[in-house]
Amino acid sequence: MTDIKCLRLRDLGFRPGVYETGHYNAITDVEGVAVGHATVIEADRIRTGATAILPHGGNLFQDKVPAALAVFNGFGKFTGSTQIEELGELETPIVLTNTLATGRAIEAINRWTLAQPGNDRVVSLNAVVGETNDSRLNDIRAGRPTIDEIDAALAAARTEAVEEGAVGAGTGTVAFGLKGGIGTSSRRVKTAGEVFTLGVLVQTNYGGRLTVCGRAYDAPAAHDRDGSIVIVIATDAPLFARNLKRLAERAFGGLARTGAALSNGSGDYALAFSTAPAVRRTKARRAAIAHYPDLPNDLMSPLFEAVIEASEEAILNSLTMARTMHGFNAASGKPSTVEAISLERLRALSEH
């Protein structure tokens, strides 16, 4: 790892899309959404971590939020998916981590949720965990991150600027043969006479032929390797699960813009949720007939465009904010190095 300064995509002269970004240009621009990382780097072999996303700062189990999951290619593990599909709601934080840490992430979410005030009689919950495989830079068989380390990501969640690149669940990930990681972006969208915020956070670990805002970037020979991506979308627009699923599906348009191969071994998942207080599934609303506002189908297209833009930019931020990483390839049993994207080459691309 080096001390070379990292820059976000816009600092390099690119302006993807037409919609305005939020203050942080991050998922945390959606009011109440918090993100926390646990980055686990140890000796020469451990390069992994966890990233936690909290939809709001209250008791998520008691005040559930509408949610939906879209699966483009299901070669992966996304725990909690069947209950999200069945009920259309989230009742826990979302944790992203590595493939073999999925079970430990469930335990961390269980521990965190059961400890919340008001949950002393809870005996079942739906922990939501997304994963990608970081074994090209991490000794994934070593049992890291631990439950306690994942707990630390939940405890670190803040409604502020989000650290990006080789951090948290993106510490050991690889995209287009380059160092991938965590990236985020946001958009502000006017529809139905109101301005709504939409934010995206990604964990990038997939292959393809990298395209940066329509310009080809010649990545290493390993560009087309299998891998996965998890895309998490938050919005304060009042949406039910059906339109949240439609919104999540459009995020794959942003993935395609980056040159993704969408290969056989790539798990491609997008989870969307609404934070609008008026559509939360509170205990009182779940106990009787309730009336909720609903953004109609005919007014959804601006949000569809915005999620494509924000997904593309979040992915590219995950690359531009990542540093070269030296680690351990668990499959070969040998040391490995994955280079960061060249900011100089990107600057040159932005000028043409």
Disulfide bonds with the S-S distance in Angstrom:
none
